[in-house]
Amino acid sequence: MPEYPSDQLGRFQIRLPTDWRDTIKALAAKNRRSMNAEILAALEGHVQPHQREDQTAA
């Protein structure tokens, strides 16, 4: 049994430009969430419209 809910999630490493870390950290603090949550929010904003397109095309 997983100890934490995050143990059930896939892990993915990504290389980012050096200055992006500071930008993401600042955005996360401004939005009162973790850097991981900030990155997920940005990805969701990009990916979800494409998922809807795929669902309507099917």
CYANA upper distance limits for C-alpha pairs under 8 A (distance plus 0.5 A):
  2 PRO  CA      7 ASP  CA      6.29
  2 PRO  CA      8 GLN  CA      7.34
  3 GLU  CA      7 ASP  CA      7.39
  4 TYR  CA      8 GLN  CA      8.21
  5 PRO  CA      9 LEU  CA      8.03
 16 LEU  CA     20 TRP  CA      6.97
 16 LEU  CA     21 ARG  CA      7.99
 17 PRO  CA     21 ARG  CA      8.04
 18 THR  CA     22 ASP  CA      8.44
 19 ASP  CA     23 THR  CA      7.14
 20 TRP  CA     24 ILE  CA      6.44
 21 ARG  CA     25 LYS  CA      6.50
 22 ASP  CA     26 ALA  CA      6.64
 23 THR  CA     27 LEU  CA      6.68
 24 ILE  CA     28 ALA  CA      6.47
 24 ILE  CA     35 MET  CA      6.77
 24 ILE  CA     38 GLU  CA      7.50
 24 ILE  CA     39 ILE  CA      7.95
 25 LYS  CA     29 ALA  CA      6.73
 25 LYS  CA     34 SER  CA      8.43
 25 LYS  CA     35 MET  CA      6.26
 26 ALA  CA     30 LYS  CA      6.66
 27 LEU  CA     31 ASN  CA      6.60
 27 LEU  CA     38 GLU  CA      7.72
 28 ALA  CA     32 ARG  CA      6.32
 28 ALA  CA     33 ARG  CA      5.58
 28 ALA  CA     34 SER  CA      6.13
 28 ALA  CA     35 MET  CA      5.87
 28 ALA  CA     37 ALA  CA      8.15
 28 ALA  CA     38 GLU  CA      5.93
 29 ALA  CA     33 ARG  CA      6.71
 29 ALA  CA     34 SER  CA      7.87
 31 ASN  CA     38 GLU  CA      8.45
 33 ARG  CA     37 ALA  CA      6.52
 33 ARG  CA     38 GLU  CA      7.00
 34 SER  CA     38 GLU  CA      6.70
 35 MET  CA     39 ILE  CA      6.71
 36 ASN  CA     40 LEU  CA      6.69
 37 ALA  CA     41 ALA  CA      6.57
 38 GLU  CA     42 ALA  CA      6.84
 39 ILE  CA     43 LEU  CA      6.69
 40 LEU  CA     44 GLU  CA      6.42
 41 ALA  CA     45 GLY  CA      6.69
 42 ALA  CA     46 HIS  CA      7.08
 43 LEU  CA     47 VAL  CA      6.41
 44 GLU  CA     48 GLN  CA      5.98
 45 GLY  CA     49 PRO  CA      7.85
 46 HIS  CA     50 HIS  CA      7.96
 47 VAL  CA     51 GLN  CA      6.84
 48 GLN  CA     52 ARG  CA      6.81
 49 PRO  CA     53 GLU  CA      6.83
 50 HIS  CA     54 ASP  CA      6.70
 51 GLN  CA     55 GLN  CA      6.73
 52 ARG  CA     56 THR  CA      6.72
 53 GLU  CA     57 ALA  CA      6.63
 54 ASP  CA     58 ALA  CA      6.81
